[in-house]
């Protein structure tokens, strides 16, 4: 078997993420941590990925890529040994020969499937049931590629993928940096009237329903304190009493400043921000969806609500505000449970898969 420093791994990204996104961040973390273990890592960013609704036509994207280079990646600190390339599209001509190639998002994985074997043993890192933009037939075909190893981040995804895949998928649950996301303000000492949430303009994240719920709670408790963080600009309709943090430098501090975290998503592959909040000691109230049920157990580690139901979300928030001991209990049980999602566990599992393929 090759030494780590002789093993070449290509990462295929669907696009350049100028701001933090969960799926891309997972790929970056794997790349960083494998580089630290001595693997030869190269990241590829295609300017043309099928079925992505680009804002600008290709010639403008190409020109901007030459001007910007990689200066827009300041939100993530890469290991200096990692190489990066912006390419027109994923092809044998644009991707180097390697031992392993890892892709995420179904369209990128489909392009990976057409690469020659010299580009590496193929891994499809599946981070959600990505059917929200249509093309479900092509999505399911991306699970069927016979020379590809499917890795999923949650048990419900394994059930879906294994219905269509040639061979059984492998679960490697998402991880968080437990050195960063941890309790720094004791759960008992937090303002019981404090709530935080993540805001997104994407409809599937259900942010409007969360804001509606918070306004209902504010009508009952005028002293309610709310922190909202996001990669998007502050919505003009957001009330003045909401503190808004755009791409906060210290997200763990935002979590630790609050007693309760709410997640309103209609779909998730793995609710990463909810796990971060739990690791920081927030009591979790979230929608009852498969991507949350991996770690959110009703009346145990969290409270669950129906998606799109702002009235029920408000009721659950009010319940925890009124019963501070129950809030503390949920927060502590949730915090203990999510300690299992460590990067040490995830990277060891990924490394084992890589070495089993080469």
C-alpha positions, 0 to 999 in steps of 0.5 A, spaced: 500 500 500 502 507 498 504 511 503 499 517 504 504 522 501 504 518 495 496 517 494 493 523 490 486 525 491 482 529 487 476 533 489 470 535 484 466 541 487 460 544 483 462 551 484 466 556 488 463 558 494 464 565 496 460 564 502 459 559 507 455 553 505 454 546 509 455 541 503 461 545 500 464 546 507 464 539 509 468 537 502 473 543 504 474 540 511 475 533 508 480 536 504 484 539 509 484 534 514 486 529 509 492 534 507 494 534 514 495 526 514 499 527 508 495 526 502 496 529 496 490 533 495 487 537 489 481 541 488 477 542 482 472 548 481 468 547 474 465 554 471 460 549 467 456 544 471 450 542 468 443 544 471 446 550 475 442 556 474 448 561 473 447 568 474 452 570 468 453 567 461 460 563 461 464 568 458 463 573 463 464 567 469 471 565 465 473 572 465 471 573 473 475 567 475 481 569 472 480 576 475 478 574 482 482 567 482 481 564 489 481 571 493 474 570 495 475 563 499 477 568 505 471 564 509 475 558 510 482 557 511 485 552 507 492 547 508 497 550 504 499 544 501 492 543 498 492 545 490 486 548 487 484 549 479 478 553 476 476 549 470 471 550 464 468 543 466 469 536 469 473 532 463 479 527 462 483 533 459 482 538 465 483 533 471 489 530 473 490 522 474 490 520 481 488 514 486 481 517 488 476 522 486 471 525 490 465 529 488 459 532 491 452 534 488 448 529 483 450 533 477 458 533 479 457 526 481 454 524 474 460 528 470 465 524 475 462 518 473 464 519 465 471 520 467 476 515 465 479 510 471 486 513 471 483 519 474 482 515 481 477 510 484 470 514 484 466 516 491 460 520 491 459 524 497 451 524 498 449 530 502 442 530 501 436 528 497 437 533 492 431 533 488 428 540 489 430 543 482 427 537 479 431 532 474 429 526 479 431 521 474 438 524 473 439 524 480 437 517 481 441 515 475 447 518 479 446 513 485 446 507 480 453 508 477 457 501 478 464 504 478 462 509 484 462 508 491 456 512 494 457 515 501 451 518 505 451 522 511 445 520 514 441 513 515 435 516 511 439 517 505 442 510 505 435 507 505 433 512 499 440 511 495 440 503 496 434 502 493 437 504 486 445 503 487 448 497 485 452 496 491 450 498 498 452 505 500 456 507 506 454 512 512 459 517 514 455 522 518 457 529 518 462 532 523 463 538 527 469 541 530 468 540 537 474 545 539 470 550 536 463 548 537 462 547 545 459 550 551 463 556 553 457 560 557 453 555 562 446 552 560 443 554 566 446 562 566 443 563 559 437 568 558 431 564 558 428 569 553 433 568 548 433 565 541 437 564 535 436 561 528 439 561 521 436 565 515 436 563 508 433 566 502 432 559 499 424 557 500 426 550 503 429 553 509 423 555 511 426 562 514 419 566 513 415 561 518 421 561 523 420 569 523 413 569 524 414 564 530 418 569 533 414 575 532 408 571 535 413 570 541 415 577 542 407 579 542 407 575 549 414 576 551 416 583 549 423 582 553 425 576 547 432 577 545 433 574 538 440 573 534 439 571 527 445 569 522 446 568 515 450 569 509 445 573 506 443 581 507 439 583 512 431 582 510 428 589 509 422 586 513 426 584 519 424 587 525 429 592 528 429 588 535 432 582 531 440 582 532 442 580 525 449 577 524 451 576 516 457 571 516 459 572 523 466 571 525 465 567 531 458 563 530 460 559 536 459 565 540 452 567 537 450 560 539 452 561 546 449 567 547 442 564 546 438 559 550 434 556 544 435 554 537 430 553 532 431 550 525 425 551 520 427 547 514 423 543 510 428 538 507 435 537 510 441 532 508 443 533 515 442 539 519 449 541 521 447 548 524 442 545 529 448 540 531 453 546 532 447 549 536 446 543 540 454 542 541 454 550 544 448 548 549 442 551 545 436 547 546 433 545 539 426 546 536 426 543 529 422 541 524 420 534 524 424 531 517 428 526 516 435 530 516 433 532 523 431 526 526 438 523 526 439 527 532 433 530 534 428 526 538 422 529 540 421 530 548 428 528 549 434 531 545 429 536 542 422 538 540 419 537 534 414 541 530 411 540 523 414 544 517 411 550 515 407 551 522 409 557 525 404 557 530 406 550 533 413 553 533 411 559 537 408 554 542 414 550 543 418 556 544 413 559 549 413 552 552 421 552 553 421 559 556 416 558 561 419 551 563 426 553 564 428 547 567 425 543 561 429 547 557 436 546 561 434 538 561 433 538 553 440 542 552 444 538 556 441 531 553 442 534 546 449 537 547 451 530 550 448 526 544 452 530 539 458 529 542 459 523 537 459 527 531 467 528 531 471 530 526 476 524 528 471 519 527 469 522 520 476 522 517 478 515 520 472 512 516 473 516 510 480 514 510 478 507 511 474 507 505 479 511 501 484 505 503 480 500 501 479 502 494 486 503 492 
